[in-house]
Amino acid sequence: MKKSNIARIIMNGVIVASVVVALTSGFAFG
């Protein structure tokens, strides 16, 4: 259970980070 929860949190963090990077790069270069 703990491992699956950690993996889910990591995946959510990666998704959020990628979205934030996309938005920031869009504002910076767009």
N, C-alpha and C positions, 0 to 999 in steps of 0.2 A: 504494500500500500504506500509506504513512504517513498519508495523508489519511483513508483508511477506518479505520485504527486510531485516529486522533485522534477521528473522529466517533463511533466505538464507545465510546471512553472517556468522551466528553462525554455520550453518551446514558446510559451506565451511571451516571455521576455525577448526572445529572438524576433518574434513577429512584431512586437511593439517597437523594438529597436529599429528594425528595418523600415517600419512605417515612419518613424520619427526622422530617420536619416533621409528617406525619400522626400518627406515634407520640407525638411531644412534645406536639402540640396535644391529642391524645386524653387524655394523662396530665394536662395542665394544666387542660383544661376538662371532662374526663370524670371 
